[in-house]
């Protein structure tokens, strides 16, 4: 089969096409013909940082985590999936797990689910990592109907899913964005956009919550932006984030009695820890998407598997709006 590989890591690393063996199946795996895969920030981090990250594959490496495709073979212990099923998942590109930038992947059935019937392969491939991340963060923050939820970065990969899921769960949703185009996207989700470039935290907290703060803040930007999340949260509020690799003052967290939830969705894959939870979440996301409550936001540019290097560059440029997807 064809695969796009990298020989060595670094910011100038390049992908090259290579013929490799189709992976053999273990008893709890399925062989999937990949139709599309998406590029996530962690993928670019692996390419650029390599073994500075403990979960990066050995080189030569096939990267890529998210995918959608069709099952062509099933392992001897597989009962919940059949040949011909269209599925999606986040199942490769870490440690000894072969990545998705290839024609085929042998995927652990605990990490996949049947894809939403109303989504294309390209749309479905964009969802697994960001969908699981958004869902997990909202569940851990215990989002409830009637709450006010603020999502930082609502047109990003995780953010646009978090906005839609929080809305589906019955919350009144607000989201920070940085342009008029992004504000219109948020309005399209029936949520309230906030331009962080023109509105200060104290101003939009007063405007939208009468100064009380948001019940839940989902911070998909993280880092120093967490300070803004702490300021925006209500007393005894919940803050979930995907980026906490930083040194930061937690005084506000203490005096407001906040709960901070760090979402690192790769844990089940890296440590083979409760992987079945990812499959369960993806099944829930399929139900939500098929009911019309979740629509992936895709970047306007198109990339073939052979152009995956350009796809990575597109995401790294920070000019993409929505998910960058590679089609086989």
C-alpha positions in Angstrom: 0.0 0.0 0.0 1.0 3.6 -0.4 1.9 5.6 2.7 3.3 9.1 3.3 6.3 8.8 5.6 8.9 11.0 7.2 12.5 9.9 7.7 13.4 12.4 10.4 11.7 14.9 12.6 12.0 18.7 12.6 10.3 21.8 11.3 11.8 21.2 7.9 10.8 17.5 7.8 9.2 16.4 4.5 6.8 13.7 3.6 7.6 11.2 0.9 5.5 8.5 -0.7 6.6 4.9 0.0 5.2 1.4 -0.7 4.8 -0.5 2.6 3.1 -3.7 3.6 -0.6 -3.7 4.3 -0.8 -4.2 8.1 -1.7 -7.6 9.4 -4.7 -7.9 11.8 -4.8 -8.7 15.5 -7.8 -10.5 16.8 -9.5 -7.3 18.1 -8.7 -5.1 15.0 -10.3 -4.3 11.7 -8.6 -3.5 8.4 -9.9 -0.2 7.1 -9.5 1.3 3.6 -8.9 4.9 4.5 -10.9 7.5 2.6 -9.8 10.7 4.4 -7.8 11.8 7.4 -7.5 15.1 9.2 -4.6 17.1 10.5 -4.5 18.1 14.2 -2.2 20.4 16.1 -0.7 17.5 17.9 0.2 16.0 14.5 2.2 19.1 13.6 3.8 19.0 17.1 5.0 15.4 16.5 6.4 16.3 13.1 8.3 19.3 14.4 9.4 18.0 17.9 9.8 14.3 17.3 11.3 12.5 20.2 11.0 15.5 22.4 7.5 14.2 22.8 7.5 10.7 24.5 4.7 9.4 22.4 6.2 10.1 18.9 6.7 7.1 16.7 10.1 5.9 15.7 11.3 7.0 12.2 10.6 6.3 9.4 7.2 7.1 10.6 3.6 7.2 9.3 1.8 10.0 11.1 -1.8 10.9 11.3 -4.5 10.0 13.9 -8.0 10.8 12.6 -9.6 8.9 9.8 -12.7 7.7 8.1 -13.0 4.7 5.8 -14.6 1.3 5.1 -13.8 -2.0 6.8 -12.4 -4.6 4.4 -11.4 -7.3 6.9 -12.2 -8.1 10.6 -10.2 -9.8 13.3 -11.3 -13.2 14.8 -12.7 -11.6 18.0 -14.6 -8.8 16.3 -18.4 -9.0 16.6 -19.7 -5.4 16.6 -18.4 -4.5 13.2 -18.8 -6.1 9.7 -17.0 -6.0 6.4 -18.4 -3.0 4.5 -19.1 -0.8 7.5 -18.2 2.8 7.1 -16.4 3.9 10.3 -14.4 6.7 11.8 -12.0 7.0 14.7 -8.7 8.3 16.1 -6.5 5.2 16.2 -2.9 5.8 15.0 0.1 8.0 14.7 1.4 7.4 18.3 4.1 5.1 19.6 3.8 1.8 17.8 0.4 2.6 16.3 0.7 3.1 12.6 -0.7 6.4 11.4 -3.5 7.2 9.0 -1.5 8.8 6.2 -1.8 5.6 4.2 -4.1 3.5 2.2 -5.0 1.2 5.1 -4.9 1.0 8.9 -5.4 -1.9 11.3 -7.6 -0.1 13.9 -8.4 -1.2 17.4 -12.2 -1.6 17.5 -12.3 0.1 20.9 -11.2 3.4 19.2 -13.7 3.5 16.4 -17.5 3.8 15.7 -19.8 3.7 12.8 -19.6 7.1 11.1 -22.7 9.4 10.9 -24.7 8.5 7.8 -25.4 12.1 7.0 -21.7 13.1 6.9 -19.3 12.6 4.1 -16.1 10.6 4.7 -14.2 14.0 4.6 -16.5 15.4 7.3 -16.4 12.4 9.4 -12.6 12.2 9.3 -12.4 15.7 10.7 -14.3 14.8 13.9 -12.7 12.1 16.1 -9.9 13.8 18.0 -11.6 17.2 18.4 -15.0 15.6 18.9 -13.8 13.4 21.7 -11.9 16.3 23.2 -14.9 18.6 23.2 -17.3 16.0 24.5 -15.0 14.9 27.3 -14.3 18.4 28.5 -18.0 19.3 28.6 -18.9 16.1 30.4 -16.2 16.6 33.0 -17.4 20.2 33.5 -20.9 18.7 34.1 -22.6 21.0 31.6 -26.3 21.2 32.3 -29.4 22.6 30.6 -29.9 26.3 31.2 -26.3 27.1 32.1 -24.2 29.8 30.4 -21.2 28.3 28.7 -18.3 30.3 27.2 -16.1 28.7 24.6 -12.8 30.3 23.8 -11.8 29.8 20.1 -15.2 28.7 18.8 -14.2 28.3 15.2 -11.2 26.2 15.9 -11.1 22.4 15.7 -12.1 21.6 19.3 -14.0 24.9 19.7 -16.5 24.6 16.9 -17.5 21.2 18.2 -17.7 22.3 21.8 -20.0 25.2 20.8 -22.4 22.8 19.0 -22.3 20.1 21.7 -22.9 22.6 24.5 -25.9 24.0 22.6 -27.2 20.5 22.1 -26.9 19.8 25.8 -29.2 22.8 26.5 -26.8 25.5 27.5 -26.8 29.1 26.4 -23.5 29.3 24.5 -21.1 32.2 23.9 -17.8 32.1 22.1 -14.8 34.3 21.6 -13.6 34.9 18.1 -11.3 37.4 16.3 -13.0 38.4 13.0 -16.3 39.2 11.5 -16.2 36.0 9.4 -15.8 33.9 12.6 -18.6 35.9 14.3 -21.0 34.9 11.5 -20.0 31.2 11.9 -20.8 31.3 15.6 -24.2 33.0 14.9 -24.8 30.1 12.5 -24.5 27.8 15.5 -27.2 29.8 17.3 -24.6 31.0 19.8 -23.5 34.5 20.8 -20.2 35.6 19.4 -17.8 37.8 21.4 -14.9 39.6 19.6 -12.0 39.2 22.1 -10.0 41.9 20.2 -12.6 44.6 21.0 -14.2 43.4 24.2 -12.5 43.0 27.5 -13.3 40.1 29.8 -14.9 42.2 32.5 -17.0 43.9 29.8 -18.5 40.8 28.3 -18.9 39.1 31.6 -21.0 42.1 32.8 -22.9 42.3 29.5 -23.9 38.6 29.2 -24.0 37.4 32.9 -24.7 40.6 34.8 -21.2 40.3 36.3 -21.8 36.8 37.8 -19.6 34.9 35.3 -20.1 31.9 33.1 -21.1 28.6 34.7 -18.7 26.7 32.4 -15.7 28.0 30.4 -14.2 25.7 27.7 -10.8 27.1 26.8 -9.5 25.5 23.6 -6.8 28.2 23.4 -5.3 27.7 26.8 -1.8 28.8 28.0 -1.9 32.4 29.1 -5.5 32.6 27.9 -6.4 30.6 31.0 -6.2 33.7 33.0 -9.1 35.1 31.0 -11.0 31.9 31.5 -10.5 32.2 35.3 -11.7 35.8 35.2 -14.7 34.9 33.1 -15.9 32.0 35.3 -18.6 32.2 37.9 -17.9 31.5 41.6 -17.5 27.7 42.0 -17.5 27.5 38.2 -16.0 25.0 35.9 -13.1 25.5 33.5 -12.0 22.9 31.0 -8.9 23.3 28.8 -6.9 21.4 26.2 -3.7 23.4 26.7 -2.1 23.6 30.2 1.6 23.2 29.4 2.4 26.5 31.1 3.3 28.1 34.4 0.4 30.2 35.5 -0.9 31.9 38.7 -3.8 30.0 40.2 -4.8 32.6 42.7 -8.0 33.4 41.0 -8.9 29.7 40.8 -8.4 29.5 44.6 -10.4 32.6 45.6 -13.3 31.8 43.2 -13.3 28.1 44.1 -13.0 27.0 40.5 -12.6 23.5 39.2 -10.0 23.1 36.4 -10.3 20.1 34.1 -7.4 19.3 31.8 -8.4 17.2 28.7 -5.6 15.2 27.2 -7.5 12.8 25.0 -4.5 10.8 23.8 -4.2 9.1 27.2 -6.3 6.0 26.2 -4.2 5.5 23.0 -0.8 6.1 24.6 -1.4 4.0 27.8 -4.0 1.5 26.4 -6.2 2.9 29.2 -10.0 2.6 28.9 -9.9 2.8 25.1 -13.5 1.7 24.9 -14.6 5.1 26.2 -13.4 6.7 22.9 -15.6 4.3 20.9 -18.5 5.1 23.2 -18.1 8.8 22.8 -17.8 8.5 19.0 -21.0 6.5 19.0 -22.7 9.3 21.0 -21.3 11.9 18.5 -22.7 9.8 15.6 -26.2 9.9 17.2 -25.9 13.7 17.8 -24.7 14.4 14.2 -27.3 12.2 12.6 -30.0 14.1 14.6 -28.7 17.3 13.0 -27.1 18.9 16.0 -23.4 18.7 14.9 -21.9 19.8 11.6 -18.1 19.8 11.0 -16.5 23.0 10.0 -14.0 22.3 7.2 -11.3 24.5 5.9 -11.9 25.7 2.4 -8.7 24.3 1.0 -8.5 20.7 -0.4 -5.5 18.4 -0.1 -4.7 14.9 -1.5 -2.7 12.4 0.3 0.4 13.3 -1.8 0.0 16.9 -0.7 -0.1 16.2 3.0 3.0 18.4 3.6 0.9 21.4 2.3 -1.9 20.4 4.6 0.4 20.5 7.6 1.7 23.9 6.5 -1.9 25.1 6.1 -2.7 24.3 9.7 0.6 25.7 11.0 0.0 28.9 9.2 -3.0 29.6 11.5 -5.0 30.8 8.5 -7.2 27.7 8.4 -10.8 28.1 9.6 -12.1 24.7 10.7 -10.4 21.4 10.2 -7.8 20.6 7.5 -8.5 17.3 5.9 -6.5 15.1 3.6 -8.4 12.9 1.1 -7.0 9.6 -0.3 
